[in-house]
């Protein structure tokens, strides 16, 4: 109950002044935690406190700054239906209170538009706003929209554009003065370089490590730890990779990244696949497929369950998963950062189920990306060259000449990216294709590839 003394003008002014000071402190601390330390959970707590204080003071600008801080510059930080609805409602409420011509209103509208694009697997509206931000000249709004646009363009067909956006974000960071923009631009350049199969990706990673060595950023540091797992898998050092999975998961949980548990899951799927132990993960994959925290554009868990079930001999489950993934048209499968890995799972499942129609459809969709590695997530895992999946699809459809062509290309590509388990896998499949074709000299060629795969595996 409020006392009579608390209702005096002097006391009211004192309370407002106190709240105002607390509000500014909460905003400043949230800003530091988000843009300097990359500590998302701690920054969200401060911004949430700032939002509540701003509501009490009816400070609309502070409410807008706080809500933008809570949701940051990454999309779909709340993947449950309830979380998405709360996010949209809160942003819409603040937007209605702002001057529609203000930069803050533009930034909030950009968040709403980008979230809608991401949920639909589209990007046109976000790119339109990005052009507006370039014309308007506000560098903070531009930096946020560059990040949003990058999140909306995760399919392999957009690799070139993503790399341009990441470079532009680095340039914008010079003007925003925000360390988070600079690190984000460099991190996005790094993961895009790995997705493109760029041999200079390691140079970008070294530069990123150097930046983090000066001052750690929890969010970007988590991303780098995921890359470390991927590189350990490529090296064939599975015990080290599995240890790094645990480290990566711990960092992801600490930073509050919504994808941390599935990054770990996808990395374990890759390790177990190359170890020949994938069916061990079927129970965990069943749980993951039904988990409430799911991206609307990521079907990689379903693909992993399909192939794990097929390898384990559970053909009905594998067939059901494959049918769910294909729907009425496999081409409508969302193009997420996991799309190539998902398609690889579809191809492998179709091979084990002798489904030539699905294999042929997958081949047509994958062939434009033959020269790319099958990266999953932000360089969190890798299944080797797309040529390998094209070879498996060709085996399934019975085109052995084409299968041999793709597997031979896969061996060379996997050597180039130093993915030794994938090199061995492509050599074994190449040997299988030679044996099935049975032309003169094919048996000797098959034996040579099989022996090379055994030798390389023994060295690793």
FILONU-566754 format. One record per residue (C-alpha): x, y, z. Coordinates in steps of 0.5 Angstrom, whole numbers, plus 500, padded with zeros to 3 digits. Layout:
N
+------+-------+-----+
! east ! north !  up !
+------+-------+-----+
!    X !     Y !   Z !
...
+------+-------+-----+
This chain:
460
+------+-------+-----+
! east ! north !  up !
+------+-------+-----+
!  500 !   500 ! 500 !
!  503 !   507 ! 498 !
!  503 !   512 ! 504 !
!  501 !   519 ! 504 !
!  509 !   521 ! 504 !
!  510 !   517 ! 498 !
!  504 !   521 ! 494 !
!  508 !   528 ! 495 !
!  511 !   531 ! 489 !
!  518 !   531 ! 492 !
!  517 !   524 ! 493 !
!  514 !   522 ! 486 !
!  520 !   526 ! 483 !
!  525 !   522 ! 487 !
!  522 !   515 ! 485 !
!  522 !   517 ! 478 !
!  529 !   520 ! 478 !
!  531 !   513 ! 481 !
!  527 !   509 ! 476 !
!  530 !   513 ! 470 !
!  537 !   512 ! 473 !
!  536 !   505 ! 474 !
!  533 !   504 ! 467 !
!  539 !   508 ! 464 !
!  544 !   503 ! 468 !
!  540 !   497 ! 465 !
!  540 !   499 ! 458 !
!  548 !   501 ! 458 !
!  549 !   494 ! 462 !
!  545 !   490 ! 457 !
!  548 !   494 ! 451 !
!  555 !   492 ! 454 !
!  554 !   485 ! 455 !
!  551 !   484 ! 448 !
!  555 !   488 ! 444 !
!  562 !   487 ! 447 !
!  562 !   480 ! 451 !
!  556 !   477 ! 447 !
!  553 !   474 ! 453 !
!  546 !   473 ! 451 !
!  543 !   471 ! 457 !
!  546 !   476 ! 461 !
!  544 !   482 ! 456 !
!  537 !   479 ! 456 !
!  536 !   480 ! 463 !
!  538 !   487 ! 463 !
!  534 !   489 ! 457 !
!  528 !   485 ! 460 !
!  529 !   489 ! 467 !
!  530 !   496 ! 462 !
!  523 !   494 ! 459 !
!  520 !   493 ! 465 !
!  522 !   500 ! 468 !
!  521 !   504 ! 461 !
!  514 !   501 ! 462 !
!  513 !   504 ! 469 !
!  516 !   511 ! 466 !
!  512 !   511 ! 460 !
!  519 !   512 ! 456 !
!  517 !   509 ! 449 !
!  524 !   510 ! 446 !
!  527 !   506 ! 452 !
!  522 !   501 ! 451 !
!  524 !   500 ! 444 !
!  531 !   500 ! 445 !
!  530 !   495 ! 451 !
!  526 !   490 ! 446 !
!  531 !   491 ! 441 !
!  536 !   489 ! 446 !
!  532 !   483 ! 448 !
!  531 !   480 ! 441 !
!  538 !   482 ! 439 !
!  540 !   481 ! 431 !
!  539 !   474 ! 430 !
!  532 !   471 ! 428 !
!  528 !   466 ! 431 !
!  531 !   466 ! 438 !
!  524 !   463 ! 441 !
!  522 !   457 ! 437 !
!  516 !   455 ! 441 !
!  509 !   457 ! 438 !
!  508 !   461 ! 445 !
!  515 !   465 ! 444 !
!  514 !   467 ! 437 !
!  507 !   470 ! 439 !
!  510 !   473 ! 445 !
!  515 !   476 ! 441 !
!  511 !   479 ! 435 !
!  506 !   482 ! 440 !
!  511 !   485 ! 444 !
!  514 !   488 ! 438 !
!  508 !   490 ! 435 !
!  506 !   494 ! 441 !
!  512 !   498 ! 442 !
!  512 !   499 ! 434 !
!  505 !   502 ! 435 !
!  507 !   507 ! 440 !
!  513 !   510 ! 436 !
!  513 !   515 ! 431 !
!  513 !   511 ! 425 !
!  518 !   515 ! 421 !
!  523 !   514 ! 427 !
!  529 !   510 ! 426 !
!  527 !   506 ! 432 !
!  520 !   504 ! 429 !
!  524 !   502 ! 422 !
!  529 !   497 ! 426 !
!  523 !   494 ! 430 !
!  519 !   493 ! 423 !
!  525 !   490 ! 420 !
!  525 !   485 ! 426 !
!  518 !   483 ! 425 !
!  519 !   483 ! 417 !
!  525 !   479 ! 418 !
!  522 !   474 ! 423 !
!  516 !   473 ! 418 !
!  521 !   472 ! 412 !
!  525 !   467 ! 416 !
!  519 !   463 ! 418 !
!  516 !   462 ! 411 !
!  523 !   461 ! 408 !
!  523 !   467 ! 404 !
!  527 !   473 ! 404 !
!  524 !   478 ! 399 !
!  521 !   483 ! 404 !
!  527 !   483 ! 408 !
!  531 !   485 ! 402 !
!  527 !   490 ! 400 !
!  528 !   493 ! 407 !
!  535 !   492 ! 407 !
!  535 !   497 ! 400 !
!  531 !   502 ! 404 !
!  536 !   502 ! 410 !
!  542 !   503 ! 405 !
!  539 !   509 ! 402 !
!  537 !   512 ! 409 !
!  544 !   511 ! 412 !
!  543 !   509 ! 419 !
!  549 !   504 ! 420 !
!  546 !   501 ! 426 !
!  539 !   499 ! 422 !
!  543 !   497 ! 416 !
!  548 !   492 ! 420 !
!  542 !   489 ! 423 !
!  538 !   488 ! 417 !
!  545 !   485 ! 414 !
!  545 !   480 ! 419 !
!  537 !   479 ! 418 !
!  538 !   478 ! 411 !
!  544 !   473 ! 412 !
!  539 !   469 ! 416 !
!  534 !   469 ! 411 !
!  538 !   466 ! 405 !
!  541 !   460 ! 408 !
!  540 !   455 ! 402 !
!  546 !   453 ! 398 !
!  544 !   458 ! 392 !
!  545 !   464 ! 396 !
!  552 !   463 ! 398 !
!  555 !   468 ! 394 !
!  550 !   473 ! 396 !
!  551 !   471 ! 403 !
!  559 !   473 ! 403 !
!  557 !   480 ! 400 !
!  552 !   481 ! 406 !
!  558 !   479 ! 411 !
!  563 !   483 ! 408 !
!  558 !   489 ! 408 !
!  557 !   488 ! 415 !
!  564 !   488 ! 416 !
!  564 !   495 ! 413 !
!  558 !   497 ! 417 !
!  561 !   496 ! 423 !
!  567 !   501 ! 422 !
!  561 !   506 ! 423 !
!  557 !   503 ! 428 !
!  563 !   502 ! 433 !
!  560 !   496 ! 435 !
!  564 !   490 ! 437 !
!  559 !   485 ! 436 !
!  558 !   487 ! 428 !
!  565 !   487 ! 427 !
!  565 !   480 ! 430 !
!  559 !   477 ! 427 !
!  561 !   480 ! 420 !
!  568 !   476 ! 421 !
!  564 !   470 ! 423 !
!  559 !   470 ! 418 !
!  565 !   471 ! 413 !
!  568 !   465 ! 416 !
!  562 !   460 ! 416 !
!  560 !   462 ! 409 !
!  568 !   461 ! 406 !
!  567 !   453 ! 409 !
!  560 !   453 ! 406 !
!  563 !   455 ! 399 !
!  569 !   450 ! 400 !
!  574 !   456 ! 400 !
!  581 !   454 ! 401 !
!  582 !   460 ! 405 !
!  577 !   459 ! 410 !
!  582 !   457 ! 415 !
!  585 !   464 ! 414 !
!  579 !   467 ! 416 !
!  578 !   462 ! 422 !
!  585 !   464 ! 424 !
!  583 !   472 ! 424 !
!  577 !   470 ! 428 !
!  581 !   467 ! 433 !
!  586 !   472 ! 434 !
!  580 !   477 ! 435 !
!  577 !   473 ! 440 !
!  584 !   472 ! 443 !
!  584 !   479 ! 445 !
!  577 !   479 ! 448 !
!  572 !   473 ! 448 !
!  565 !   474 ! 445 !
!  561 !   468 ! 448 !
!  556 !   468 ! 442 !
!  562 !   468 ! 437 !
!  566 !   463 ! 441 !
!  561 !   458 ! 441 !
!  560 !   458 ! 434 !
!  568 !   457 ! 433 !
!  568 !   451 ! 438 !
!  562 !   448 ! 433 !
!  567 !   449 ! 427 !
!  573 !   446 ! 431 !
!  568 !   440 ! 432 !
!  567 !   440 ! 424 !
!  575 !   440 ! 423 !
!  576 !   434 ! 428 !
!  571 !   430 ! 424 !
!  574 !   432 ! 417 !
!  581 !   430 ! 420 !
!  578 !   423 ! 422 !
!  580 !   424 ! 430 !
!  573 !   422 ! 432 !
!  575 !   421 ! 440 !
!  577 !   428 ! 439 !
!  571 !   430 ! 436 !
!  566 !   427 ! 441 !
!  570 !   431 ! 446 !
!  569 !   437 ! 443 !
!  562 !   436 ! 442 !
!  561 !   436 ! 449 !
!  565 !   443 ! 450 !
!  561 !   446 ! 444 !
!  555 !   444 ! 447 !
!  557 !   447 ! 454 !
!  559 !   453 ! 451 !
!  552 !   453 ! 447 !
!  548 !   452 ! 453 !
!  552 !   457 ! 457 !
!  551 !   463 ! 452 !
!  543 !   461 ! 451 !
!  544 !   459 ! 444 !
!  537 !   456 ! 442 !
!  540 !   451 ! 437 !
!  546 !   448 ! 441 !
!  543 !   441 ! 443 !
!  542 !   440 ! 436 !
!  548 !   442 ! 433 !
!  551 !   437 ! 438 !
!  546 !   432 ! 436 !
!  548 !   433 ! 428 !
!  555 !   433 ! 430 !
!  554 !   426 ! 434 !
!  550 !   424 ! 428 !
!  556 !   425 ! 423 !
!  561 !   422 ! 428 !
!  557 !   415 ! 428 !
!  555 !   415 ! 421 !
!  563 !   415 ! 419 !
!  564 !   410 ! 425 !
!  558 !   405 ! 422 !
!  554 !   406 ! 429 !
!  549 !   411 ! 427 !
!  543 !   406 ! 429 !
!  545 !   407 ! 436 !
!  542 !   414 ! 436 !
!  535 !   412 ! 434 !
!  532 !   413 ! 441 !
!  535 !   420 ! 441 !
!  533 !   422 ! 434 !
!  526 !   420 ! 435 !
!  526 !   425 ! 441 !
!  529 !   430 ! 437 !
!  524 !   430 ! 431 !
!  518 !   431 ! 436 !
!  522 !   436 ! 441 !
!  518 !   443 ! 441 !
!  524 !   447 ! 440 !
!  524 !   446 ! 432 !
!  526 !   451 ! 427 !
!  521 !   451 ! 421 !
!  526 !   451 ! 416 !
!  530 !   445 ! 419 !
!  528 !   438 ! 417 !
!  535 !   435 ! 418 !
!  533 !   431 ! 425 !
!  528 !   427 ! 421 !
!  533 !   426 ! 415 !
!  538 !   423 ! 420 !
!  532 !   419 ! 423 !
!  530 !   416 ! 416 !
!  538 !   414 ! 415 !
!  539 !   411 ! 422 !
!  532 !   407 ! 422 !
!  534 !   404 ! 415 !
!  541 !   402 ! 417 !
!  538 !   399 ! 423 !
!  533 !   395 ! 419 !
!  527 !   399 ! 421 !
!  524 !   400 ! 414 !
!  517 !   402 ! 416 !
!  520 !   408 ! 420 !
!  525 !   410 ! 414 !
!  520 !   410 ! 409 !
!  515 !   414 ! 413 !
!  520 !   419 ! 415 !
!  522 !   419 ! 407 !
!  515 !   420 ! 405 !
!  514 !   426 ! 410 !
!  521 !   429 ! 408 !
!  519 !   429 ! 400 !
!  511 !   431 ! 401 !
!  508 !   432 ! 395 !
!  514 !   435 ! 392 !
!  521 !   434 ! 394 !
!  523 !   441 ! 391 !
!  519 !   444 ! 397 !
!  523 !   442 ! 402 !
!  526 !   449 ! 406 !
!  533 !   451 ! 404 !
!  536 !   452 ! 411 !
!  543 !   452 ! 412 !
!  542 !   444 ! 414 !
!  539 !   443 ! 407 !
!  545 !   439 ! 403 !
!  546 !   435 ! 409 !
!  538 !   433 ! 410 !
!  539 !   432 ! 402 !
!  544 !   427 ! 403 !
!  540 !   423 ! 409 !
!  535 !   423 ! 404 !
!  539 !   420 ! 398 !
!  542 !   415 ! 403 !
!  535 !   413 ! 405 !
!  533 !   412 ! 398 !
!  539 !   408 ! 396 !
!  537 !   403 ! 402 !
!  530 !   403 ! 401 !
!  531 !   402 ! 393 !
!  527 !   408 ! 392 !
!  529 !   410 ! 385 !
!  524 !   416 ! 384 !
!  526 !   419 ! 390 !
!  534 !   418 ! 388 !
!  532 !   421 ! 381 !
!  529 !   427 ! 384 !
!  534 !   429 ! 389 !
!  539 !   428 ! 384 !
!  536 !   434 ! 380 !
!  536 !   438 ! 386 !
!  543 !   437 ! 388 !
!  547 !   437 ! 381 !
!  547 !   445 ! 381 !
!  551 !   444 ! 387 !
!  556 !   439 ! 386 !
!  562 !   443 ! 387 !
!  560 !   444 ! 394 !
!  561 !   441 ! 401 !
!  555 !   438 ! 405 !
!  556 !   443 ! 411 !
!  551 !   443 ! 416 !
!  549 !   449 ! 420 !
!  554 !   454 ! 421 !
!  560 !   450 ! 419 !
!  558 !   445 ! 425 !
!  559 !   439 ! 421 !
!  560 !   436 ! 414 !
!  559 !   430 ! 410 !
!  564 !   431 ! 405 !
!  563 !   433 ! 397 !
!  556 !   433 ! 394 !
!  559 !   429 ! 389 !
!  558 !   423 ! 394 !
!  551 !   424 ! 394 !
!  550 !   425 ! 387 !
!  554 !   418 ! 386 !
!  549 !   415 ! 391 !
!  543 !   417 ! 387 !
!  546 !   415 ! 381 !
!  547 !   408 ! 384 !
!  540 !   408 ! 386 !
!  537 !   409 ! 379 !
!  542 !   404 ! 376 !
!  547 !   409 ! 372 !
!  553 !   406 ! 374 !
!  557 !   410 ! 369 !
!  555 !   417 ! 372 !
!  556 !   414 ! 379 !
!  563 !   412 ! 378 !
!  564 !   419 ! 375 !
!  561 !   423 ! 381 !
!  565 !   418 ! 386 !
!  571 !   419 ! 383 !
!  570 !   427 ! 383 !
!  568 !   426 ! 390 !
!  574 !   423 ! 392 !
!  578 !   429 ! 389 !
!  574 !   434 ! 392 !
!  574 !   431 ! 399 !
!  582 !   430 ! 399 !
!  582 !   438 ! 397 !
!  578 !   440 ! 403 !
!  582 !   434 ! 407 !
!  575 !   430 ! 410 !
!  579 !   424 ! 411 !
!  573 !   420 ! 413 !
!  569 !   422 ! 407 !
!  575 !   420 ! 402 !
!  575 !   413 ! 405 !
!  567 !   413 ! 404 !
!  567 !   415 ! 397 !
!  573 !   411 ! 395 !
!  569 !   405 ! 398 !
!  563 !   407 ! 394 !
!  567 !   408 ! 388 !
!  569 !   401 ! 389 !
!  562 !   398 ! 389 !
!  560 !   402 ! 383 !
!  566 !   399 ! 379 !
!  564 !   392 ! 381 !
!  557 !   393 ! 380 !
!  559 !   395 ! 373 !
!  564 !   390 ! 371 !
!  567 !   392 ! 365 !
!  574 !   390 ! 363 !
!  579 !   393 ! 368 !
!  573 !   395 ! 373 !
!  575 !   389 ! 378 !
!  582 !   392 ! 379 !
!  580 !   399 ! 379 !
!  575 !   397 ! 385 !
!  581 !   393 ! 389 !
!  585 !   399 ! 388 !
!  580 !   404 ! 391 !
!  578 !   399 ! 397 !
!  585 !   398 ! 398 !
!  587 !   406 ! 398 !
!  581 !   407 ! 403 !
!  583 !   401 ! 408 !
!  590 !   404 ! 408 !
!  588 !   412 ! 409 !
!  583 !   409 ! 415 !
!  589 !   406 ! 418 !
!  594 !   412 ! 418 !
!  588 !   416 ! 421 !
+------+-------+-----+
